Amino acid sequence: MNDYAHPEALVETDRLAEHLNDPSLRIVESNEDILLYDTGHIAGAVHIDWRRDLQDQVLRDYINPAQFAQLAGLNGIGKRHNRCLLRR
């Protein structure tokens, strides 16, 4: 964890389970296998498809910050939400 820029942003699965009904939390699932979300996901999680949603279809690169902000907004994610990453 010392190599991670913000280790304080990582949480264990039990902490996530305790906060599933927290309105300030948005859970995002983005998997390499894009079909995994459809076979089961964390209750309330939104699906962001890394190919369709995170890749710029023209530049063959990631979307820019403005496009990411728009994507986040479309998925109900805003500045009022907590930021954390789920540690596997």
N, CA, C and O atoms as a GROMACS GRO file, in nm:
protein
  352
    1MET      N    1   0.080  -0.120   0.000
    1MET     CA    2   0.000   0.000   0.000
    1MET      C    3   0.084   0.127   0.000
    1MET      O    4   0.034   0.234  -0.034
    2ASN      N    5   0.209   0.118   0.036
    2ASN     CA    6   0.294   0.237   0.040
    2ASN      C    7   0.313   0.298  -0.098
    2ASN      O    8   0.342   0.418  -0.109
    3ASP      N    9   0.296   0.219  -0.204
    3ASP     CA   10   0.314   0.269  -0.339
    3ASP      C   11   0.189   0.339  -0.393
    3ASP      O   12   0.196   0.409  -0.493
    4TYR      N   13   0.076   0.321  -0.327
    4TYR     CA   14  -0.048   0.380  -0.373
    4TYR      C   15  -0.055   0.526  -0.328
    4TYR      O   16  -0.026   0.557  -0.213
    5ALA      N   17  -0.091   0.615  -0.418
    5ALA     CA   18  -0.089   0.759  -0.389
    5ALA      C   19  -0.180   0.798  -0.273
    5ALA      O   20  -0.144   0.886  -0.195
    6HIS      N   21  -0.296   0.735  -0.260
    6HIS     CA   22  -0.392   0.771  -0.155
    6HIS      C   23  -0.447   0.645  -0.088
    6HIS      O   24  -0.563   0.610  -0.108
    7PRO      N   25  -0.363   0.576  -0.007
    7PRO     CA   26  -0.411   0.453   0.056
    7PRO      C   27  -0.529   0.475   0.150
    7PRO      O   28  -0.603   0.381   0.178
    8GLU      N   29  -0.548   0.596   0.198
    8GLU     CA   30  -0.662   0.624   0.286
    8GLU      C   31  -0.795   0.617   0.212
    8GLU      O   32  -0.901   0.614   0.275
    9ALA      N   33  -0.790   0.616   0.080
    9ALA     CA   34  -0.912   0.609  -0.001
    9ALA      C   35  -0.961   0.467  -0.021
    9ALA      O   36  -1.070   0.446  -0.074
   10LEU      N   37  -0.883   0.369   0.020
   10LEU     CA   38  -0.922   0.229   0.002
   10LEU      C   39  -1.000   0.180   0.124
   10LEU      O   40  -0.968   0.214   0.237
   11VAL      N   41  -1.103   0.101   0.099
   11VAL     CA   42  -1.183   0.045   0.208
   11VAL      C   43  -1.196  -0.105   0.188
   11VAL      O   44  -1.185  -0.157   0.077
   12GLU      N   45  -1.220  -0.173   0.298
   12GLU     CA   46  -1.245  -0.317   0.296
   12GLU      C   47  -1.392  -0.343   0.263
   12GLU      O   48  -1.476  -0.254   0.278
   13THR      N   49  -1.424  -0.463   0.221
   13THR     CA   50  -1.560  -0.496   0.182
   13THR      C   51  -1.659  -0.484   0.298
   13THR      O   52  -1.775  -0.448   0.276
   14ASP      N   53  -1.615  -0.512   0.422
   14ASP     CA   54  -1.708  -0.501   0.535
   14ASP      C   55  -1.749  -0.356   0.559
   14ASP      O   56  -1.862  -0.329   0.597
   15ARG      N   57  -1.658  -0.263   0.537
   15ARG     CA   58  -1.693  -0.121   0.551
   15ARG      C   59  -1.792  -0.080   0.443
   15ARG      O   60  -1.886  -0.005   0.470
   16LEU      N   61  -1.772  -0.128   0.323
   16LEU     CA   62  -1.867  -0.099   0.216
   16LEU      C   63  -2.004  -0.153   0.252
   16LEU      O   64  -2.104  -0.083   0.236
   17ALA      N   65  -2.010  -0.276   0.300
   17ALA     CA   66  -2.138  -0.337   0.337
   17ALA      C   67  -2.212  -0.254   0.442
   17ALA      O   68  -2.334  -0.246   0.440
   18GLU      N   69  -2.138  -0.194   0.534
   18GLU     CA   70  -2.198  -0.111   0.638
   18GLU      C   71  -2.257   0.018   0.584
   18GLU      O   72  -2.341   0.081   0.649
   19HIS      N   73  -2.215   0.060   0.464
   19HIS     CA   74  -2.257   0.189   0.410
   19HIS      C   75  -2.336   0.179   0.279
   19HIS      O   76  -2.347   0.277   0.206
   20LEU      N   77  -2.391   0.061   0.250
   20LEU     CA   78  -2.464   0.044   0.124
   20LEU      C   79  -2.582   0.138   0.110
   20LEU      O   80  -2.620   0.172  -0.003
   21ASN      N   81  -2.642   0.181   0.218
   21ASN     CA   82  -2.758   0.271   0.211
   21ASN      C   83  -2.721   0.416   0.235
   21ASN      O   84  -2.810   0.500   0.253
   22ASP      N   85  -2.594   0.447   0.235
   22ASP     CA   86  -2.545   0.584   0.256
   22ASP      C   87  -2.569   0.665   0.129
   22ASP      O   88  -2.511   0.633   0.025
   23PRO      N   89  -2.652   0.770   0.134
   23PRO     CA   90  -2.680   0.848   0.012
   23PRO      C   91  -2.560   0.927  -0.040
   23PRO      O   92  -2.563   0.976  -0.152
   24SER      N   93  -2.455   0.939   0.040
   24SER     CA   94  -2.336   1.012  -0.007
   24SER      C   95  -2.237   0.920  -0.077
   24SER      O   96  -2.128   0.963  -0.115
   25LEU      N   97  -2.274   0.795  -0.096
   25LEU     CA   98  -2.185   0.697  -0.157
   25LEU      C   99  -2.244   0.648  -0.288
   25LEU      O  100  -2.363   0.616  -0.296
   26ARG      N  101  -2.163   0.642  -0.391
   26ARG     CA  102  -2.202   0.581  -0.518
   26ARG      C  103  -2.101   0.471  -0.547
   26ARG      O  104  -1.980   0.492  -0.539
   27ILE      N  105  -2.153   0.355  -0.580
   27ILE     CA  106  -2.069   0.240  -0.611
   27ILE      C  107  -2.067   0.222  -0.762
   27ILE      O  108  -2.172   0.219  -0.826
   28VAL      N  109  -1.948   0.212  -0.817
   28VAL     CA  110  -1.931   0.196  -0.962
   28VAL      C  111  -1.860   0.064  -0.987
   28VAL      O  112  -1.759   0.033  -0.924
   29GLU      N  113  -1.914  -0.014  -1.079
   29GLU     CA  114  -1.847  -0.135  -1.124
   29GLU      C  115  -1.803  -0.117  -1.267
   29GLU      O  116  -1.880  -0.078  -1.354
   30SER      N  117  -1.676  -0.147  -1.289
   30SER     CA  118  -1.619  -0.145  -1.422
   30SER      C  119  -1.522  -0.262  -1.430
   30SER      O  120  -1.417  -0.261  -1.366
   31ASN      N  121  -1.557  -0.361  -1.507
   31ASN     CA  122  -1.480  -0.484  -1.514
   31ASN      C  123  -1.418  -0.503  -1.652
   31ASN      O  124  -1.471  -0.454  -1.752
   32GLU      N  125  -1.307  -0.574  -1.655
   32GLU     CA  126  -1.247  -0.609  -1.784
   32GLU      C  127  -1.344  -0.693  -1.867
   32GLU      O  128  -1.357  -0.673  -1.988
   33ASP      N  129  -1.412  -0.786  -1.800
   33ASP     CA  130  -1.515  -0.865  -1.866
   33ASP      C  131  -1.646  -0.787  -1.852
   33ASP      O  132  -1.706  -0.783  -1.745
   34ILE      N  133  -1.688  -0.725  -1.960
   34ILE     CA  134  -1.803  -0.635  -1.954
   34ILE      C  135  -1.935  -0.706  -1.924
   34ILE      O  136  -2.035  -0.640  -1.896
   35LEU      N  137  -1.938  -0.840  -1.928
   35LEU     CA  138  -2.060  -0.914  -1.900
   35LEU      C  139  -2.077  -0.946  -1.752
   35LEU      O  140  -2.184  -0.991  -1.711
   36LEU      N  141  -1.975  -0.922  -1.670
   36LEU     CA  142  -1.983  -0.957  -1.528
   36LEU      C  143  -2.091  -0.880  -1.454
   36LEU      O  144  -2.155  -0.935  -1.365
   37TYR      N  145  -2.112  -0.754  -1.488
   37TYR     CA  146  -2.214  -0.674  -1.420
   37TYR      C  147  -2.351  -0.739  -1.434
   37TYR      O  148  -2.429  -0.742  -1.339
   38ASP      N  149  -2.380  -0.790  -1.552
   38ASP     CA  150  -2.510  -0.852  -1.577
   38ASP      C  151  -2.530  -0.984  -1.503
   38ASP      O  152  -2.643  -1.026  -1.481
   39THR      N  153  -2.421  -1.049  -1.464
   39THR     CA  154  -2.433  -1.177  -1.394
   39THR      C  155  -2.436  -1.159  -1.243
   39THR      O  156  -2.461  -1.255  -1.170
   40GLY      N  157  -2.410  -1.039  -1.194
   40GLY     CA  158  -2.416  -1.012  -1.051
   40GLY      C  159  -2.328  -0.895  -1.013
   40GLY      O  160  -2.213  -0.886  -1.057
   41HIS      N  161  -2.380  -0.806  -0.932
   41HIS     CA  162  -2.305  -0.689  -0.891
   41HIS      C  163  -2.350  -0.645  -0.752
   41HIS      O  164  -2.452  -0.693  -0.701
   42ILE      N  165  -2.277  -0.555  -0.692
   42ILE     CA  166  -2.312  -0.502  -0.562
   42ILE      C  167  -2.443  -0.425  -0.576
   42ILE      O  168  -2.460  -0.346  -0.670
   43ALA      N  169  -2.534  -0.446  -0.484
   43ALA     CA  170  -2.664  -0.379  -0.488
   43ALA      C  171  -2.646  -0.228  -0.500
   43ALA      O  172  -2.572  -0.167  -0.422
   44GLY      N  173  -2.714  -0.168  -0.596
   44GLY     CA  174  -2.708  -0.024  -0.614
   44GLY      C  175  -2.592   0.026  -0.698
   44GLY      O  176  -2.583   0.145  -0.727
   45ALA      N  177  -2.502  -0.063  -0.738
   45ALA     CA  178  -2.386  -0.022  -0.817
   45ALA      C  179  -2.428   0.018  -0.958
   45ALA      O  180  -2.517  -0.044  -1.017
   46VAL      N  181  -2.364   0.121  -1.010
   46VAL     CA  182  -2.385   0.159  -1.150
   46VAL      C  183  -2.276   0.093  -1.233
   46VAL      O  184  -2.164   0.071  -1.186
   47HIS      N  185  -2.309   0.063  -1.356
   47HIS     CA  186  -2.213  -0.002  -1.445
   47HIS      C  187  -2.153   0.101  -1.539
   47HIS      O  188  -2.224   0.172  -1.610
   48ILE      N  189  -2.022   0.108  -1.538
   48ILE     CA  190  -1.951   0.191  -1.635
   48ILE      C  191  -1.866   0.096  -1.719
   48ILE      O  192  -1.773   0.033  -1.670
   49ASP      N  193  -1.901   0.088  -1.846
   49ASP     CA  194  -1.834  -0.002  -1.939
   49ASP      C  195  -1.703   0.065  -1.982
   49ASP      O  196  -1.705   0.172  -2.042
   50TRP      N  197  -1.592   0.002  -1.953
   50TRP     CA  198  -1.462   0.066  -1.982
   50TRP      C  199  -1.440   0.084  -2.132
   50TRP      O  200  -1.367   0.175  -2.172
   51ARG      N  201  -1.500   0.000  -2.214
   51ARG     CA  202  -1.483   0.017  -2.359
   51ARG      C  203  -1.574   0.126  -2.413
   51ARG      O  204  -1.530   0.218  -2.482
   52ARG      N  205  -1.702   0.115  -2.382
   52ARG     CA  206  -1.801   0.208  -2.436
   52ARG      C  207  -1.795   0.345  -2.369
   52ARG      O  208  -1.805   0.447  -2.436
   53ASP      N  209  -1.778   0.348  -2.236
   53ASP     CA  210  -1.791   0.472  -2.160
   53ASP      C  211  -1.659   0.545  -2.134
   53ASP      O  212  -1.657   0.668  -2.130
   54LEU      N  213  -1.552   0.471  -2.116
   54LEU     CA  214  -1.426   0.535  -2.074
   54LEU      C  215  -1.326   0.556  -2.187
   54LEU      O  216  -1.227   0.626  -2.169
   55GLN      N  217  -1.352   0.496  -2.303
   55GLN     CA  218  -1.261   0.514  -2.416
   55GLN      C  219  -1.320   0.613  -2.515
   55GLN      O  220  -1.437   0.602  -2.554
   56ASP      N  221  -1.239   0.710  -2.554
   56ASP     CA  222  -1.279   0.803  -2.660
   56ASP      C  223  -1.283   0.724  -2.790
   56ASP      O  224  -1.182   0.666  -2.830
   57GLN      N  225  -1.396   0.721  -2.855
   57GLN     CA  226  -1.415   0.638  -2.974
   57GLN      C  227  -1.345   0.693  -3.098
   57GLN      O  228  -1.329   0.621  -3.197
   58VAL      N  229  -1.304   0.818  -3.094
   58VAL     CA  230  -1.236   0.878  -3.209
   58VAL      C  231  -1.085   0.878  -3.189
   58VAL      O  232  -1.010   0.842  -3.280
   59LEU      N  233  -1.039   0.919  -3.070
   59LEU     CA  234  -0.896   0.937  -3.046
   59LEU      C  235  -0.824   0.811  -3.002
   59LEU      O  236  -0.701   0.811  -2.991
   60ARG      N  237  -0.897   0.703  -2.978
   60ARG     CA  238  -0.838   0.579  -2.927
   60ARG      C  239  -0.757   0.606  -2.800
   60ARG      O  240  -0.642   0.563  -2.788
   61ASP      N  241  -0.819   0.677  -2.707
   61ASP     CA  242  -0.758   0.715  -2.581
   61ASP      C  243  -0.871   0.721  -2.478
   61ASP      O  244  -0.988   0.701  -2.511
   62TYR      N  245  -0.835   0.749  -2.352
   62TYR     CA  246  -0.938   0.767  -2.250
   62TYR      C  247  -1.014   0.897  -2.275
   62TYR      O  248  -0.962   0.989  -2.337
   63ILE      N  249  -1.136   0.902  -2.228
   63ILE     CA  250  -1.214   1.026  -2.239
   63ILE      C  251  -1.145   1.135  -2.156
   63ILE      O  252  -1.069   1.105  -2.064
   64ASN      N  253  -1.173   1.260  -2.188
   64ASN     CA  254  -1.110   1.371  -2.117
   64ASN      C  255  -1.187   1.402  -1.989
   64ASN      O  256  -1.296   1.350  -1.968
   65PRO      N  257  -1.131   1.486  -1.902
   65PRO     CA  258  -1.198   1.516  -1.775
   65PRO      C  259  -1.341   1.569  -1.789
   65PRO      O  260  -1.428   1.532  -1.710
   66ALA      N  261  -1.367   1.652  -1.888
   66ALA     CA  262  -1.502   1.704  -1.906
   66ALA      C  263  -1.599   1.591  -1.944
   66ALA      O  264  -1.712   1.588  -1.896
   67GLN      N  265  -1.554   1.501  -2.030
   67GLN     CA  266  -1.638   1.387  -2.068
   67GLN      C  267  -1.661   1.295  -1.948
   67GLN      O  268  -1.770   1.241  -1.931
   68PHE      N  269  -1.557   1.277  -1.864
   68PHE     CA  270  -1.574   1.194  -1.745
   68PHE      C  271  -1.673   1.258  -1.648
   68PHE      O  272  -1.755   1.188  -1.590
   69ALA      N  273  -1.665   1.389  -1.631
   69ALA     CA  274  -1.759   1.459  -1.543
   69ALA      C  275  -1.903   1.440  -1.593
   69ALA      O  276  -1.994   1.419  -1.514
   70GLN      N  277  -1.921   1.449  -1.724
   70GLN     CA  278  -2.054   1.428  -1.782
   70GLN      C  279  -2.100   1.284  -1.758
   70GLN      O  280  -2.216   1.262  -1.723
   71LEU      N  281  -2.012   1.186  -1.778
   71LEU     CA  282  -2.044   1.046  -1.753
   71LEU      C  283  -2.082   1.024  -1.607
   71LEU      O  284  -2.180   0.955  -1.578
   72ALA      N  285  -2.005   1.083  -1.517
   72ALA     CA  286  -2.035   1.070  -1.374
   72ALA      C  287  -2.173   1.128  -1.344
   72ALA      O  288  -2.252   1.065  -1.273
   73GLY      N  289  -2.202   1.246  -1.397
   73GLY     CA  290  -2.332   1.308  -1.375
   73GLY      C  291  -2.446   1.224  -1.427
   73GLY      O  292  -2.550   1.214  -1.362
   74LEU      N  293  -2.429   1.164  -1.543
   74LEU     CA  294  -2.532   1.078  -1.599
   74LEU      C  295  -2.558   0.955  -1.512
   74LEU      O  296  -2.666   0.896  -1.518
   75ASN      N  297  -2.459   0.918  -1.432
   75ASN     CA  298  -2.472   0.802  -1.344
   75ASN      C  299  -2.501   0.842  -1.200
   75ASN      O  300  -2.487   0.760  -1.109
   76GLY      N  301  -2.541   0.967  -1.179
   76GLY     CA  302  -2.580   1.012  -1.046
   76GLY      C  303  -2.465   1.036  -0.952
   76GLY      O  304  -2.483   1.034  -0.830
   77ILE      N  305  -2.346   1.060  -1.006
   77ILE     CA  306  -2.227   1.082  -0.924
   77ILE      C  307  -2.191   1.229  -0.930
   77ILE      O  308  -2.173   1.286  -1.038
   78GLY      N  309  -2.181   1.291  -0.812
   78GLY     CA  310  -2.148   1.433  -0.807
   78GLY      C  311  -2.051   1.465  -0.694
   78GLY      O  312  -2.003   1.376  -0.625
   79LYS      N  313  -2.024   1.592  -0.678
   79LYS     CA  314  -1.927   1.637  -0.577
   79LYS      C  315  -1.971   1.603  -0.435
   79LYS      O  316  -1.887   1.597  -0.345
   80ARG      N  317  -2.099   1.580  -0.413
   80ARG     CA  318  -2.148   1.551  -0.278
   80ARG      C  319  -2.119   1.408  -0.234
   80ARG      O  320  -2.143   1.372  -0.119
   81HIS      N  321  -2.069   1.326  -0.324
   81HIS     CA  322  -2.047   1.186  -0.292
   81HIS      C  323  -1.904   1.162  -0.240
   81HIS      O  324  -1.809   1.228  -0.282
   82ASN      N  325  -1.895   1.065  -0.148
   82ASN     CA  326  -1.764   1.026  -0.094
   82ASN      C  327  -1.682   0.961  -0.202
   82ASN      O  328  -1.735   0.903  -0.297
   83ARG      N  329  -1.551   0.971  -0.188
   83ARG     CA  330  -1.460   0.907  -0.282
   83ARG      C  331  -1.383   0.798  -0.209
   83ARG      O  332  -1.319   0.824  -0.107
   84CYS      N  333  -1.390   0.678  -0.262
   84CYS     CA  334  -1.310   0.568  -0.207
   84CYS      C  335  -1.304   0.458  -0.310
   84CYS      O  336  -1.386   0.452  -0.402
   85LEU      N  337  -1.208   0.373  -0.296
   85LEU     CA  338  -1.192   0.258  -0.382
   85LEU      C  339  -1.205   0.133  -0.299
   85LEU      O  340  -1.158   0.128  -0.186
   86LEU      N  341  -1.269   0.034  -0.354
   86LEU     CA  342  -1.287  -0.092  -0.285
   86LEU      C  343  -1.162  -0.176  -0.303
   86LEU      O  344  -1.120  -0.205  -0.415
   87ARG      N  345  -1.103  -0.214  -0.193
   87ARG     CA  346  -0.986  -0.300  -0.196
   87ARG      C  347  -1.032  -0.443  -0.217
   87ARG      O  348  -1.124  -0.488  -0.148
   88ARG      N  349  -0.971  -0.514  -0.309
   88ARG     CA  350  -1.008  -0.654  -0.336
   88ARG      C  351  -0.929  -0.745  -0.246
   88ARG      O  352  -0.945  -0.867  -0.253
   0.00000   0.00000   0.00000
